[in-house]
Amino acid sequence: MRTISKMGIVLAMTLGAATVARAADVTWPSYVWQDPEDSPFYKAFEKGFEEANPDIKIKEIPTPFGSFWDKQFLDLSSGNSADIVTMFDTEVQSYIDNDLLEPLNPYLDKAGISLDDFYPGARAAVKDGKIYGINLIINPRTLFYHGGMLKEAGLKPPNNLPDFTAAVEKLRNAGDGKFGFATWAKAGDPNTLYLETAPIVFGFGGSFFEKGQPTATKPETIEALRFYKKLYDQSLIPKGMDVNGYRQLFVQGKIAMYAGGPYMGALVEKANAERGKELAAEALPFPGKRTFALSVFMGIGKSAKNKDEAAKVLTAMVSRDWQNKLLEIAGQPPGRRDVDYSAYLAEHPWFQAFIDAAKDPNTVSYAPDGAESYAPEVIKIIGGNVEGMLFNNVTPEDAAEKMQKELEALAASHKK
């Protein structure tokens, strides 16, 4: 009996130890796990976090960017939430208003993290004093260019629309497949279309919403649509290509200019050190003289099963240490104020354009102004009408008019 009792004690201790060793699998579905710009940082964070917290395992669930947003919203709405939720500016308010997120205040207080540690954009995830998301990344857009390609063509970096247009036209070479510029020109993915074409629309001074009112027929918006259609109709941009496809062409030096985030600089430098030395970035050359910033937020689903463990993941990610590593590994501006840029800037001078854009008071949010709570619906309307303009021979004016009417109806439905 004593032997059995001892064996029982040993078995119980063993089972107890196993339980302590693996408290939870924190589920994290996201596009970041397979995105070439994002995955190096998230993989490094996952490894470092699990080494520091052996009782918590991060469960990657890779999801394609194009289908991720609809799937995540459906899961959250049906009460089948993953533990960690990835959001842009366009999702945060919608998720908050639909009561899909867990307030983070207790977890942040326990970790000694305050909103004052972050840039003002972090307040987009706050409602009635409750914090529903942590601002991990601030991602403004500027114009990247390969200095060598421009110099070889006898061109200077363009800082206005006529010079930019002339450069795009001169650098287009159908014989060797090179382009002066690239942006989205493929059907079926309104989220990517909105993201990739926003530098043109906002850069022209256009918008789709301002203070809750649709502005698709604003003259600057229509002018931006005309320019976009010209790029497509004249085959000045690659057609039918996935976003990562033409980004890789830029990395390879087959596209001279690209309006993107700072992650592109890191990709070029890693792929080709010599090409990286010629890489530069400037403010967008469009007439509105402004850009936009896309902020990345992380939260916890309202119906998440492992909220305490997920909170440990989130608070670790926005620690000063990991925010500095985000800059080092991914080349993206962290959400925290207290990150030191000096060493990174010394090695990557092009990064100054992104610091300037982040601080510029004219830089606008990626989310539709005043329609943040139903931004996914707005983006679908924009995507459908812009696709009609590109692929169904609809004029920019007619596309804008139809878009305006649909956006007005949508806005009215949300005021009832």
ROFI-891879 format. One record per residue (C-alpha): x, y, z. Coordinates in pm, whole numbers, padded with zeros to 5 digits, always signed. Example, Ala and Ser with C-alpha at 12.3 -4.5 7.8 and 13.67 -1.06 7.14 Angstrom:
<recs>
+01230-00450+00780
+01367-00106+00714
</recs>
This chain:
<recs>
+00000+00000+00000
+00289+00232+00079
+00443+00158-00261
+00119+00235-00440
+00079+00550-00236
+00428+00668-00329
+00368+00590-00694
+00045+00784-00677
+00226+01080-00525
+00497+01066-00793
+00235+01042-01067
+00039+01333-00924
+00356+01542-00899
+00445+01454-01258
+00102+01548-01386
+00110+01866-01182
+00449+01960-01324
+00321+01898-01677
+00027+02122-01607
+00255+02401-01486
+00484+02356-01788
+00200+02423-02031
-00067+02649-01890
-00216+02756-02222
-00189+02778-02599
-00254+03141-02693
-00426+03135-03032
-00318+03405-03273
-00459+03396-03627
-00310+03666-03847
-00161+03753-04183
+00164+03848-04005
+00287+03488-03981
+00333+03455-04357
+00392+03816-04453
+00756+03866-04566
+00773+04215-04416
+00620+04127-04080
+00701+03765-04005
+01072+03804-03909
+00981+04022-03611
+00682+03815-03500
+00879+03490-03528
+01161+03640-03322
+00913+03769-03064
+00741+03431-03045
+01072+03255-02979
+01188+03509-02721
+00853+03520-02541
+00824+03142-02512
+01178+03115-02380
+01092+03372-02112
+00748+03218-02046
+00779+02840-02091
+00427+02786-01956
+00272+02975-02250
+00278+02863-02612
+00185+03100-02895
-00018+02910-03152
+00036+03058-03496
-00260+03046-03734
-00140+03190-04068
-00421+03354-04266
-00390+03528-04607
-00421+03906-04585
-00705+03922-04837
-00937+03693-04641
-00810+03762-04290
-01025+04062-04203
-01361+03911-04296
-01275+03585-04119
-01158+03757-03803
-01472+03974-03782
-01694+03668-03838
-01514+03473-03565
-01538+03762-03321
-01906+03825-03398
-02000+03459-03355
-01836+03434-03012
-01559+03213-03149
-01279+03458-03087
-00912+03376-03092
-00708+03501-02799
-00518+03773-02984
-00681+04011-03231
-00487+04206-03496
-00635+04542-03600
-00564+04845-03816
-00720+05189-03758
-01007+05074-03977
-01105+04789-03746
-01053+04926-03396
-01363+05145-03360
-01587+04892-03532
-01476+04617-03295
-01520+04842-02992
-01870+04953-03095
-01973+04593-03154
-01842+04490-02809
-01597+04238-02954
-01290+04327-02745
-01182+04281-02385
-01082+04600-02195
-00708+04593-02128
-00684+04846-01842
-00628+04591-01560
-00354+04414-01757
-00180+04736-01858
-00197+04874-01504
-00044+04555-01369
+00239+04576-01624
+00299+04945-01550
+00205+05052-01905
+00030+05384-01965
-00125+05552-02269
+00127+05831-02210
+00396+05584-02320
+00255+05597-02675
+00194+05852-02949
-00149+06022-02959
-00277+05777-03223
-00299+05513-02951
-00615+05682-02824
-00805+05551-03125
-00850+05232-02923
-00997+05409-02618
-01366+05455-02539
-01513+05585-02213
-01176+05547-02045
-01140+05182-02140
-00844+05073-02353
-00929+04801-02605
-00610+04783-02809
-00237+04842-02779
-00071+05050-03052
+00217+04833-03167
+00324+05010-03487
+00280+05349-03657
+00321+05307-04031
+00323+05626-04245
+00371+05614-04622
+00638+05793-04823
+00784+05747-05171
+01070+05498-05183
+01296+05510-05487
+01606+05338-05619
+01852+05622-05667
+02060+05422-05915
+01765+05358-06147
+01668+05725-06150
+02025+05840-06208
+02077+05592-06490
+01766+05732-06662
+01887+06090-06613
+01613+06164-06360
+01607+06344-06028
+01386+06232-05738
+01041+06375-05821
+00883+06614-05573
+00578+06716-05777
+00317+06546-05993
+00448+06648-06339
+00799+06525-06259
+00666+06206-06105
+00445+06133-06407
+00732+06200-06648
+00959+05967-06450
+00702+05688-06442
+00650+05712-06816
+01023+05727-06898
+01114+05433-06673
+00847+05201-06814
+01026+04946-07028
+00801+04673-07166
+01102+04492-07308
+01267+04405-06978
+00958+04419-06760
+01069+04721-06559
+00830+04982-06423
+00869+05330-06285
+00600+05277-06022
+00371+05008-05884
+00042+04993-05701
-00256+04759-05681
-00416+04654-06011
-00598+04330-05940
-00962+04238-05872
-01112+04064-05570
-00942+04221-05267
-01093+04556-05156
-00882+04570-04838
-00553+04562-05027
-00688+04797-05294
-00780+05054-05028
-00444+05021-04853
-00229+05037-05165
-00411+05322-05338
-00456+05537-05026
-00120+05715-05085
-00257+05844-05417
-00600+05945-05287
-00478+06106-04965
-00169+06239-05144
-00389+06431-05387
-00576+06581-05092
-00871+06352-05153
-01067+06131-04916
-01376+05913-04900
-01507+06044-04566
-01453+06362-04369
-01616+06418-04030
-01862+06139-04100
-01970+06272-04441
-01892+06089-04769
-01651+06280-04995
-01606+06048-05295
-01709+06331-05530
-01467+06581-05380
-01264+06728-05671
-00934+06608-05525
-01070+06254-05488
-01187+06246-05851
-00852+06384-05968
-00675+06106-05777
-00902+05845-05938
-00827+05989-06283
-00455+05959-06219
-00491+05603-06091
-00693+05503-06397
-00432+05660-06623
-00160+05448-06463
-00370+05138-06525
-00496+05219-06874
-00150+05307-07002
+00005+04993-06844
+00238+05208-06634
+00191+04973-06338
+00207+04590-06326
-00138+04436-06373
-00297+04134-06208
-00012+04089-05963
-00037+04010-05592
+00094+04281-05361
+00390+04072-05248
+00470+04002-05612
+00526+04364-05712
+00687+04446-05380
+00943+04179-05461
+00997+04339-05802
+01075+04663-05619
+01316+04479-05390
+01486+04331-05698
+01529+04672-05861
+01274+04611-06138
+01042+04884-06010
+01197+05225-05949
+00945+05384-05709
+00691+05256-05459
+00473+05438-05206
+00509+05215-04905
+00591+05183-04539
+00940+05161-04387
+00933+04781-04386
+01018+04802-04759
+01352+04961-04679
+01448+04673-04456
+01350+04422-04726
+01564+04592-04991
+01868+04615-04765
+01844+04251-04663
+01808+04134-05022
+02089+04341-05174
+02330+04549-04965
+02455+04753-05263
+02105+04836-05379
+02018+04922-05021
+02290+05191-05019
+02118+05366-05312
+01773+05343-05156
+01611+05671-05055
+01272+05802-04948
+01098+06136-04987
+00756+06285-04913
+00485+06180-05156
+00507+06397-05474
+00132+06441-05513
-00039+06784-05508
-00212+06753-05171
+00128+06744-04995
+00018+06498-04729
+00025+06129-04651
-00147+05885-04419
-00038+05656-04140
-00163+05306-04076
-00145+05205-03711
-00137+04842-03602
-00319+04755-03282
-00333+04430-03087
-00619+04332-02859
-00789+04041-02686
-01117+03896-02811
-01418+03932-02583
-01480+03556-02596
-01111+03460-02579
-01038+03153-02368
-00692+03256-02243
-00717+03626-02163
-00455+03640-01887
-00198+03461-02100
-00282+03671-02407
-00234+03985-02198
+00117+03868-02109
+00191+03835-02479
+00059+04184-02557
+00233+04363-02271
+00562+04193-02358
+00526+04303-02721
+00499+04671-02626
+00776+04661-02369
+01061+04901-02445
+01291+04609-02524
+01066+04450-02786
+00964+04785-02934
+01333+04855-02997
+01368+04510-03153
+01069+04584-03374
+01263+04880-03515
+01583+04676-03553
+01426+04367-03712
+01135+04504-03915
+01239+04865-03968
+00894+04987-03862
+00824+05283-03631
+00709+05149-03293
+00404+05285-03116
+00601+05384-02805
+00740+05735-02766
+01057+05634-02583
+01225+05434-02862
+01566+05576-02959
+01591+05615-03338
+01943+05759-03355
+02139+05438-03416
+01889+05307-03671
+01879+05640-03853
+02258+05652-03876
+02254+05322-04067
+01935+05389-04264
+01917+05758-04364
+01599+05700-04568
+01416+05645-04239
+01414+06021-04174
+01129+06061-04424
+00913+05834-04207
+00998+06017-03887
+00901+06343-04060
+00574+06192-04188
+00485+06055-03844
+00533+06400-03690
+00367+06598-03970
+00034+06742-03846
-00107+06702-04199
-00064+06323-04189
-00409+06166-04168
-00536+05835-04037
-00585+05540-04266
-00941+05498-04134
-01234+05684-04300
-01281+05997-04090
-01600+05978-03882
-01693+05637-04024
-01440+05429-03834
-01707+05215-03669
-01820+05075-04003
-01493+05109-04194
-01498+04750-04333
-01829+04828-04508
-01689+05154-04642
-01384+04976-04783
-01600+04720-04966
-01797+04996-05136
-01480+05179-05235
-01319+04859-05361
-01617+04757-05574
-01646+05095-05742
-01276+05142-05804
-01261+04795-05957
-01548+04895-06185
-01344+05196-06292
-01033+04991-06367
-01176+04674-06514
-01522+04763-06651
-01442+05088-06831
-01639+05305-06588
-01522+05668-06590
-01366+05809-06272
-01651+06061-06253
-01922+05792-06277
-01739+05566-06032
-01713+05853-05782
-02080+05944-05823
-02198+05588-05769
-01961+05547-05476
-02088+05870-05319
-02450+05754-05333
-02366+05415-05182
-02158+05572-04906
-02435+05821-04827
-02686+05535-04798
-02447+05345-04575
-02386+05646-04351
-02761+05707-04322
-02823+05345-04223
-02577+05378-03936
-02745+05690-03803
-03081+05518-03753
</recs>
